[in-house]
Amino acid sequence: LVAVTIRPPEVQSSQSCWPTLYRAGTKVDPREPPEIKSAIPVVGHIINLVRNGLSYYTKLRCRCKSHCRVLAGHLSRSSRKRRGGLGVNQLIVEAMHPALLGEGLDGMNETMVKGLKLWIDGLPDSGQTAFNLYEWCKDAMTVASTDSVWGQLNPFKDKFIRDCFWDFEGGIGKLIPKVAPHIVARQAWKGREALTSAFLYYFKADGLKNASMLAHARYNVCSANNISLEEFARIEASLGLGLLSNTVPTSFWLMYDLYSRPTLLEQLREEIQSNALYIDGQSATIDVADLRDQCPLLVSAFQESMRFRASGASTRFVYEDMMFDNKYLLRAGSIVYIPVKPMHSHPEVWSQTSSEFVPHRYLKSNPRKLGGFLGFGVSPSICPGRHFASAEIIAFAAAMILRFDLSPATSSSAWVEPQLNLSSVVASATPPGEPFMVKLGIRDEYKDYDWDFRVTKGKGQFALVIG
């Protein structure tokens, strides 16, 4: 597991490896993590992060296996939330939590499934014999997710704005250094500015009137702290990173992982048909709460896909000197980055099947030691939107596998993983870096039915494994 610590002005390091990436200036305590040197002093690691994204941490882990230790459990137990001094950003995050539970979650789920229905219903009518699965998932999940937050005047309804967001998201790595972004990361910079302008127009047009409790909660915090409308538009534009950057690639990879395994696919279809599908005449309704409660294999396969495809990272700030495992000293002022993939593929955590896709891994009949699943973050900072995202992705997957057959649009029809976009620094699952074309087949069993989803109020939370 590679966790990178930055100790101004001296250190960067890695966890399960904990090696140091950069040191300069003051004397270093010998108990601190060992250093990993880059070919280009000082800036070499920065260049590699921009070029290779979060996959760079996995490469570092392979380079420093002699230092590898599994320390995530120590880190999680030693972490605690620090209040105060974090300003409006922390207040916004705290306001989001209650808005993503209970009534707020129910309202977003109801809007979200309506959006999914429109996109899935429209798929057979597109007239295409083959389509790019990732791009279609991107459009469908983007509109359904953002409609649930921003309502009728949602800026993401505009295809141009959606494209601007993904330009922004795809260039985050080049924007982070803040070195002439309008030149170095021009496409991402232009996308961010266009997105900000769209949100400013949205607020001036009273778009919040029909928005979610989440959108209102964020606005209320900024208003109470005298944040200008222009600045709030910029803040709100960034919410899409949390809302979409993980959901879209996770949805794509779940589709890939289910359709590429015919035996698992049939088991899931049988489970959903028996436990969460309700037929009334020519109407077919999928109950989202029953997917959660009565379809354990589907939920398990979803979480295994997250584990198997994980590439994100969590961040921790070190407020005081501390020792880990009685071996490694982290100095106050350090920033610890905890890449997920090395932990999710570590045999000490996941046994010798860590490199395999095991869809039954999370079933109660297969008990395992808790911990090690970092797909939703590391305690105590867990993704506040995990219940909404899980409901969306699982409902999407259930409808797709019941209604359609998908197969690769290649001469061999073999499922071959696409090349990855390794430069991504935001997504928790690395998105494909090339088109992935599939052929659509409508399953005869349900082709003449009118499909819908059902959301049961008060049952939007999932019993998910978290780290």
Phi and psi in degrees as a GROMACS rama.xvg file:
@    title "Ramachandran Plot"
@    xaxis  label "Phi"
@    yaxis  label "Psi"
@TYPE xy
-105.319  114.682  VAL-2
-116.198  129.765  ALA-3
-102.243  125.036  VAL-4
-108.414  139.746  THR-5
-116.756  118.654  ILE-6
-114.735  101.991  ARG-7
-60.3855  132.05  PRO-8
-99.1803  26.0441  PRO-9
-109.764  -36.5398  GLU-10
-128.73  144.228  VAL-11
-132.658  143.9  GLN-12
-148.465  -175.733  SER-13
-136.672  143.698  SER-14
-101.345  145.234  GLN-15
63.4123  -28.8449  SER-16
-102.709  -37.3925  CYS-17
47.0878  29.6232  TRP-18
-79.6831  154.076  PRO-19
-86.6107  135.061  THR-20
-91.3534  -33.511  LEU-21
-150.78  135.229  TYR-22
-134.046  143.556  ARG-23
-159.486  149.275  ALA-24
90.5714  -104.501  GLY-25
-78.6623  166.713  THR-26
-66.809  139.395  LYS-27
-102.217  133.663  VAL-28
-67.5605  133.277  ASP-29
-63.1878  -15.7964  PRO-30
-81.6136  -8.61823  ARG-31
-72.0394  161.058  GLU-32
-58.1001  145.336  PRO-33
-65.0981  154.359  PRO-34
-89.0381  142.51  GLU-35
-111.039  117.628  ILE-36
-86.4365  147.992  LYS-37
-101.95  158.85  SER-38
-62.6633  -34.261  ALA-39
-107.451  111.708  ILE-40
-56.206  147.377  PRO-41
70.4817  -57.1025  VAL-42
-102.482  -3.69721  VAL-43
-60.0063  -43.4868  GLY-44
-68.6697  -35.9295  HIS-45
-62.6806  -44.4212  ILE-46
-60.3113  -43.7149  ILE-47
-66.8085  -35.5202  ASN-48
-66.2572  -41.8935  LEU-49
-64.9442  -38.5433  VAL-50
-79.0314  -39.1719  ARG-51
-111.524  -3.91885  ASN-52
62.8901  -153.557  GLY-53
-70.2895  -14.5589  LEU-54
-64.6405  -17.5175  SER-55
-62.4527  -34.3491  TYR-56
-64.5697  -37.6793  TYR-57
-64.7592  -38.816  THR-58
-63.3028  -38.844  LYS-59
-64.2237  -39.6961  LEU-60
-59.8021  -40.6776  ARG-61
-65.6169  -28.2767  CYS-62
-79.1151  -20.7643  ARG-63
-126.987  41.8462  CYS-64
-60.7531  -26.7135  LYS-65
-65.5632  -19.5673  SER-66
-101.242  1.84698  HIS-67
-66.31  132.936  CYS-68
-142.728  146.375  ARG-69
-91.8903  103.494  VAL-70
-120.196  5.44955  LEU-71
-60.9952  -35.9247  ALA-72
-62.2632  -42.1588  GLY-73
-62.3647  -41.9027  HIS-74
-64.2974  -44.3863  LEU-75
-63.6833  -44.4805  SER-76
-69.1759  -27.6946  ARG-77
-86.4514  -11.7872  SER-78
-79.6156  147.481  SER-79
-154.627  152.905  ARG-80
-75.1888  136.422  LYS-81
-107.182  123.176  ARG-82
-93.1902  149.218  ARG-83
86.913  147.096  GLY-84
82.0196  -0.695572  GLY-85
-103.563  -2.08717  LEU-86
69.982  -156.288  GLY-87
-63.9738  -35.6629  VAL-88
-56.0038  -45.8369  ASN-89
-66.3324  -38.4561  GLN-90
-63.6763  -39.1581  LEU-91
-63.2047  -45.8387  ILE-92
-60.782  -43.8684  VAL-93
-66.1903  -33.2689  GLU-94
-71.7983  -24.9626  ALA-95
-70.9843  -32.9898  MET-96
-57.738  -54.1579  HIS-97
-65.6285  -27.5643  PRO-98
-72.8674  -14.8961  ALA-99
-105.382  19.1009  LEU-100
-132.768  166.429  LEU-101
56.0461  -130.158  GLY-102
-60.5104  -39.8836  GLU-103
-62.5718  -43.2246  GLY-104
-65.6686  -41.7038  LEU-105
-59.3756  -45.579  ASP-106
-62.8547  -42.0254  GLY-107
-66.7025  -40.1189  MET-108
-63.0561  -40.3872  ASN-109
-63.4444  -42.9809  GLU-110
-68.2178  -40.0555  THR-111
-61.7962  -46.374  MET-112
-68.5794  -29.2955  VAL-113
-63.9728  -40.7903  LYS-114
-66.3804  -42.5038  GLY-115
-60.7467  -41.9244  LEU-116
-57.6925  -44.0511  LYS-117
-61.9142  -43.8746  LEU-118
-70.2445  -41.6886  TRP-119
-70.5066  -40.5635  ILE-120
-60.1754  -35.5701  ASP-121
-79.5886  -10.8735  GLY-122
-62.2226  -46.5042  LEU-123
-67.2762  -21.8486  PRO-124
-89.5793  1.5812  ASP-125
-70.6255  -20.4556  SER-126
77.9138  6.01776  GLY-127
-92.1541  134.487  GLN-128
-79.2396  -23.358  THR-129
-146.866  150.096  ALA-130
-147.412  159.97  PHE-131
-80.167  108.213  ASN-132
-61.3229  -42.356  LEU-133
-66.2593  -44.4444  TYR-134
-64.835  -36.9347  GLU-135
-68.4314  -43.984  TRP-136
-58.0483  -39.8411  CYS-137
-60.9591  -48.1234  LYS-138
-66.6575  -47.4966  ASP-139
-62.3488  -49.6839  ALA-140
-71.8439  -32.7505  MET-141
-63.3498  -49.4857  THR-142
-69.0098  -45.3174  VAL-143
-61.9764  -42.1203  ALA-144
-68.2667  -47.7355  SER-145
-74.2286  -31.9881  THR-146
-58.1152  -38.2689  ASP-147
-67.5124  -22.1666  SER-148
-94.8596  -48.7371  VAL-149
-106.238  -2.02291  TRP-150
75.3148  -153.25  GLY-151
-62.627  -34.7182  GLN-152
-96.7336  18.8182  LEU-153
-44.7571  120.079  ASN-154
-59.9139  -26.3042  PRO-155
-74.4718  -5.57481  PHE-156
-63.2096  -26.3263  LYS-157
-81.1751  120.918  ASP-158
-57.3098  -36.4958  LYS-159
-61.2103  -43.2896  PHE-160
-68.7497  -37.438  ILE-161
-59.5982  -44.923  ARG-162
-64.3713  -37.4607  ASP-163
-62.9715  -41.3095  CYS-164
-60.6443  -46.2876  PHE-165
-69.8828  -27.9659  TRP-166
-64.1535  -43.8346  ASP-167
-62.7222  -49.0342  PHE-168
-61.8407  -40.7837  GLU-169
-71.6733  -17.0727  GLY-170
-110.526  13.9502  GLY-171
-54.3003  -41.1692  ILE-172
-57.8422  -34.5596  GLY-173
-83.011  -21.9351  LYS-174
-79.281  -30.9712  LEU-175
-55.613  -43.0817  ILE-176
-64.7679  -18.2494  PRO-177
59.3263  37.2459  LYS-178
-105.95  102.273  VAL-179
43.8131  59.0994  ALA-180
-59.7071  -30.6502  PRO-181
-69.3335  -10.5782  HIS-182
-111.185  -53.5569  ILE-183
-67.5359  -37.4424  VAL-184
-127.759  53.0757  ALA-185
-59.4516  -44.7316  ARG-186
-64.2032  -43.5459  GLN-187
-66.1197  -40.8302  ALA-188
-63.051  -45.688  TRP-189
-63.5956  -39.8836  LYS-190
-61.7709  -43.5717  GLY-191
-63.7114  -42.4015  ARG-192
-66.1391  -40.3388  GLU-193
-65.6786  -39.6494  ALA-194
-65.2226  -41.5561  LEU-195
-62.3053  -42.9198  THR-196
-63.1359  -38.2013  SER-197
-65.2424  -38.7424  ALA-198
-72.2906  -33.8813  PHE-199
-62.6337  -43.2877  LEU-200
-62.1893  -41.5026  TYR-201
-57.8337  -47.1293  TYR-202
-68.6583  -39.1344  PHE-203
-67.9633  -24.979  LYS-204
-88.547  11.0627  ALA-205
62.1412  39.7065  ASP-206
-63.1243  -25.5002  GLY-207
-67.8479  -14.5529  LEU-208
-54.6325  -37.8398  LYS-209
-114.968  25.7346  ASN-210
-90.7124  175.271  ALA-211
-78.7652  168.667  SER-212
-61.6477  -31.7974  MET-213
-62.7702  -48.4272  LEU-214
-62.5651  -40.863  ALA-215
-65.8238  -39.4892  HIS-216
-62.5657  -42.2826  ALA-217
-66.3618  -43.0046  ARG-218
-63.964  -41.6043  TYR-219
-61.9816  -38.7131  ASN-220
-63.9091  -46.1181  VAL-221
-66.6059  -39.5502  CYS-222
-64.1969  -42.0807  SER-223
-67.0684  -21.0234  ALA-224
-107.346  19.0559  ASN-225
59.3539  34.4165  ASN-226
-79.3991  128.407  ILE-227
-65.5743  158.278  SER-228
-62.1354  -37.018  LEU-229
-63.6326  -43.0239  GLU-230
-70.6151  -36.9931  GLU-231
-65.6062  -35.9318  PHE-232
-60.0008  -38.2407  ALA-233
-69.0888  -39.987  ARG-234
-63.6496  -44.5323  ILE-235
-67.6517  -31.8687  GLU-236
-59.6754  -30.0254  ALA-237
-78.5424  -15.2343  SER-238
-60.9502  -29.4424  LEU-239
-58.8737  -26.3846  GLY-240
-62.7353  -43.9598  LEU-241
-75.5184  -30.3096  GLY-242
-80.1648  -33.6814  LEU-243
-120.096  -33.4936  LEU-244
-61.0563  -27.6092  SER-245
-97.3807  -39.4124  ASN-246
-62.4873  -43.2957  THR-247
-65.8563  -55.2344  VAL-248
-65.193  -31.8536  PRO-249
-64.1915  -40.1545  THR-250
-63.1094  -45.1098  SER-251
-60.0889  -48.5004  PHE-252
-68.8499  -31.066  TRP-253
-65.4726  -41.9215  LEU-254
-57.9216  -46.4301  MET-255
-62.0124  -47.6821  TYR-256
-67.215  -29.1738  ASP-257
-82.8047  -49.2162  LEU-258
-69.8369  -25.2303  TYR-259
-82.8383  -0.547619  SER-260
-125.465  87.5787  ARG-261
-55.9985  -40.0558  PRO-262
-64.8193  -46.9517  THR-263
-61.729  -41.1645  LEU-264
-57.6957  -45.6234  LEU-265
-68.6931  -36.4835  GLU-266
-62.5917  -40.7065  GLN-267
-69.1594  -41.4279  LEU-268
-59.5285  -42.9532  ARG-269
-65.1876  -41.1468  GLU-270
-63.2045  -45.3337  GLU-271
-67.8544  -44.148  ILE-272
-59.17  -38.2709  GLN-273
-79.1735  -28.0823  SER-274
-121.702  -17.0719  ASN-275
-137.362  3.17918  ALA-276
-110.037  130.365  LEU-277
-122.65  122.329  TYR-278
-105.951  129.199  ILE-279
-137.174  99.4402  ASP-280
65.2867  -118.848  GLY-281
-103.533  16.7428  GLN-282
-103.97  133.717  SER-283
-123.107  122.619  ALA-284
-122.662  129.872  THR-285
-98.8387  122.199  ILE-286
-90.0573  116.034  ASP-287
-66.4998  -36.7868  VAL-288
-64.9792  -36.2531  ALA-289
-71.8321  -30.1848  ASP-290
-59.8483  -40.7349  LEU-291
-68.8064  -46.7861  ARG-292
-91.1989  -30.1737  ASP-293
-113.975  1.22749  GLN-294
-124.873  67.8986  CYS-295
-63.8784  -32.4382  PRO-296
-67.394  -38.7572  LEU-297
-62.8353  -46.0088  LEU-298
-65.2562  -39.6993  VAL-299
-64.8287  -43.9523  SER-300
-63.4931  -36.3062  ALA-301
-61.2387  -48.087  PHE-302
-69.1487  -33.0811  GLN-303
-67.7716  -36.3125  GLU-304
-63.7575  -39.7903  SER-305
-62.2332  -44.5494  MET-306
-63.2029  -46.4028  ARG-307
-66.7091  -32.3153  PHE-308
-104.461  5.94736  ARG-309
-63.5  141.709  ALA-310
-148.873  7.51549  SER-311
-80.7907  -168.754  GLY-312
-154.523  147.957  ALA-313
-109.155  162.489  SER-314
-126.937  139.18  THR-315
-132.865  142.204  ARG-316
-100.918  136.697  PHE-317
-97.4334  112.254  VAL-318
-90.5562  -19.0688  TYR-319
-151.107  154.023  GLU-320
-55.6282  136.654  ASP-321
-151.481  152.011  MET-322
-106.906  140.307  MET-323
-113.887  131.14  PHE-324
56.6623  24.4131  ASP-325
56.6163  23.2287  ASN-326
-130.434  -37.6232  LYS-327
-114.618  127.841  TYR-328
-96.6739  126.845  LEU-329
-109.692  126.245  LEU-330
-88.4937  148.258  ARG-331
-56.4372  138.866  ALA-332
97.0754  -7.91364  GLY-333
-75.4838  154.914  SER-334
-116.995  125.056  ILE-335
-106.461  119.901  VAL-336
-99.7737  132.839  TYR-337
-119.699  88.9809  ILE-338
-62.8397  141.011  PRO-339
-83.2785  -40.8098  VAL-340
-57.388  -44.7063  LYS-341
-58.4304  -38.8573  PRO-342
-68.0196  -41.681  MET-343
-70.5896  -12.1692  HIS-344
-116.098  14.2644  SER-345
-87.1661  122.632  HIS-346
-64.1373  -24.5778  PRO-347
-68.4431  -22.4568  GLU-348
-97.1345  -41.8487  VAL-349
-114.402  13.3465  TRP-350
68.9819  -171.178  SER-351
-72.6485  -5.99314  GLN-352
-93.657  14.5764  THR-353
-60.265  -28.2359  SER-354
-92.4156  4.67423  SER-355
-110.275  153.108  GLU-356
-86.9081  111.864  PHE-357
-118.756  94.684  VAL-358
-65.0596  -22.8188  PRO-359
-89.4783  6.66784  HIS-360
-57.5512  -33.7177  ARG-361
-102.402  8.45428  TYR-362
-70.2675  149.791  LEU-363
-62.554  -24.6503  LYS-364
-74.5104  -9.72156  SER-365
-121.32  67.6014  ASN-366
-64.0153  143.751  PRO-367
-143.228  159.941  ARG-368
-61.5033  131.471  LYS-369
-68.9472  155.802  LEU-370
104.338  160.488  GLY-371
95.3502  -13.6487  GLY-372
-94.8076  111.902  PHE-373
-113.095  18.1589  LEU-374
-61.455  -25.8844  GLY-375
-109.762  14.7942  PHE-376
108.001  -174.982  GLY-377
-119.391  130.871  VAL-378
-54.2206  142.381  SER-379
-91.9799  6.39593  PRO-380
-100.53  88.5897  SER-381
-103.364  143.923  ILE-382
-51.8943  119.09  CYS-383
-68.7232  -21.6337  PRO-384
-97.447  16.9546  GLY-385
-64.7065  -33.331  ARG-386
-70.551  -41.5789  HIS-387
-64.3393  -48.3554  PHE-388
-62.2677  -41.035  ALA-389
-65.2404  -43.6425  SER-390
-60.8425  -42.3585  ALA-391
-64.0075  -49.4261  GLU-392
-68.1848  -41.8803  ILE-393
-69.0356  -40.7919  ILE-394
-63.3972  -42.7659  ALA-395
-58.9129  -48.0392  PHE-396
-64.2493  -42.319  ALA-397
-61.3044  -45.6122  ALA-398
-64.9517  -41.7958  ALA-399
-64.0215  -48.0627  MET-400
-73.3986  -25.4848  ILE-401
-74.3911  -38.2112  LEU-402
-91.8077  -29.1056  ARG-403
-132.493  153.464  PHE-404
-103.636  137.313  ASP-405
-123.103  139.762  LEU-406
-144.05  148.234  SER-407
-59.6571  138.006  PRO-408
-87.1842  58.5122  ALA-409
-124.838  166.046  THR-410
-63.633  -32.1059  SER-411
-89.8784  -16.5726  SER-412
58.5905  20.4844  SER-413
-85.5546  145.061  ALA-414
-82.5053  105.785  TRP-415
-119.369  123.627  VAL-416
-60.4395  135.996  GLU-417
-71.2494  161.396  PRO-418
-63.2301  150.718  GLN-419
-99.4798  152.635  LEU-420
-88.5528  84.0121  ASN-421
-71.2606  -10.535  LEU-422
-80.5213  -7.27493  SER-423
-64.8791  130.676  SER-424
-117.673  3.50595  VAL-425
-110.816  -43.372  VAL-426
-67.6062  141.873  ALA-427
-80.3372  -14.1895  SER-428
-129.808  126.37  ALA-429
-63.2382  122.908  THR-430
-73.9633  159.255  PRO-431
-65.6097  149.579  PRO-432
-103.833  9.57081  GLY-433
-150.236  159.991  GLU-434
-59.7981  143.842  PRO-435
-123.264  98.0971  PHE-436
-86.5672  135.664  MET-437
-132.595  156.241  VAL-438
-99.9756  140.895  LYS-439
-102.386  132.234  LEU-440
-127.084  130.379  GLY-441
-86.6725  125.333  ILE-442
-71.5231  127.842  ARG-443
-60.3  -32.04  ASP-444
-58.4889  -32.9356  GLU-445
-129.452  19.4358  TYR-446
-69.1161  -23.5473  LYS-447
-101.811  15.2913  ASP-448
-95.6836  153.023  TYR-449
-94.0096  113.583  ASP-450
-95.2737  148.434  TRP-451
-156.316  169.441  ASP-452
-114.271  156.749  PHE-453
-127.777  129.104  ARG-454
-110.829  124.167  VAL-455
-95.4011  119.887  THR-456
-61.5638  139.503  LYS-457
84.8356  0.660411  GLY-458
-124.645  40.2282  LYS-459
-93.1855  -9.39605  GLY-460
-91.0977  138.886  GLN-461
-104.367  143.144  PHE-462
-84.2925  82.1554  ALA-463
-98.4723  149.186  LEU-464
-73.6671  131.085  VAL-465
-132.836  158.855  ILE-466
